[in-house]
Amino acid sequence: MRYPPQPIPLISNITPDKYWAQPKFDGWRVVRENGEFFTRHGNKLPQDILTSMLTNTTEYDLDLELVSTEGRRKIPTILAGSDTHSGQLILLDVMIPDMPIEQRMKIAATIAKQEGIMLAPLQKALSWTNTNKLVRKAFDHTYGIVCDGIVLKEKTSLYPTSNLGQICFSKWVKLKSYYDE
């Protein structure tokens, strides 16, 4: 299995205008590789439950997020088959290692439309003021699903994968909002 990259926490100054911003959903990262579903750590997931959330098949390997309208604590119930109606797959990216992000997202948009699933949108992160607004927008549940921040993806970044385990990728930076329930 190829493992998806892990965005790093913000640890240094970055220039937002060199990044795309994508909502960071509060769910479980899921990889669909060769038609099978895995967690981001390589554990196999219930194939029938996740396959039922997609309407078609695609030749591409996908980087997805499994979310629930009731929050991430509901996901084990969804995967057990007890409450599949509150679960939804969101397409984050297409796992094509040597292709720039803008090209991958064009393919992802076509796949999301064919599969009948949501595509996590990319937005320009022009300034820190704009980036802060994007974090608040994500955190305020603007997308109708629980978000806990954004991921800034460098505009020139390719999609890195590893066969050995998940890698931290410095060209993707996560900004999370922390809250108490």
Rosetta blueprint (number, residue, H / E / L):
1 M L
2 R L
3 Y E
4 P L
5 P L
6 Q E
7 P E
8 I E
9 P E
10 L L
11 I L
12 S L
13 N L
14 I L
15 T L
16 P H
17 D H
18 K H
19 Y E
20 W E
21 A E
22 Q E
23 P E
24 K E
25 F E
26 D L
27 G L
28 W E
29 R E
30 V E
31 V E
32 R E
33 E E
34 N L
35 G L
36 E E
37 F E
38 F E
39 T E
40 R L
41 H L
42 G L
43 N L
44 K E
45 L L
46 P L
47 Q H
48 D H
49 I H
50 L H
51 T H
52 S L
53 M L
54 L L
55 T L
56 N L
57 T L
58 T L
59 E L
60 Y L
61 D L
62 L E
63 D E
64 L E
65 E E
66 L E
67 V E
68 S E
69 T L
70 E L
71 G L
72 R H
73 R H
74 K H
75 I H
76 P H
77 T H
78 I H
79 L H
80 A L
81 G L
82 S L
83 D L
84 T H
85 H H
86 S H
87 G E
88 Q E
89 L E
90 I E
91 L E
92 L E
93 D E
94 V E
95 M L
96 I L
97 P L
98 D L
99 M L
100 P L
101 I H
102 E H
103 Q H
104 R H
105 M H
106 K H
107 I H
108 A H
109 A H
110 T H
111 I H
112 A H
113 K H
114 Q H
115 E H
116 G L
117 I L
118 M E
119 L E
120 A L
121 P L
122 L L
123 Q E
124 K E
125 A L
126 L L
127 S L
128 W H
129 T H
130 N H
131 T H
132 N H
133 K H
134 L H
135 V H
136 R H
137 K H
138 A H
139 F H
140 D L
141 H L
142 T L
143 Y L
144 G L
145 I L
146 V L
147 C E
148 D E
149 G E
150 I E
151 V E
152 L E
153 K E
154 E E
155 K L
156 T L
157 S L
158 L L
159 Y L
160 P L
161 T L
162 S E
163 N L
164 L L
165 G L
166 Q L
167 I L
168 C E
169 F E
170 S E
171 K E
172 W E
173 V E
174 K E
175 L E
176 K E
177 S L
178 Y L
179 Y L
180 D L
181 E L
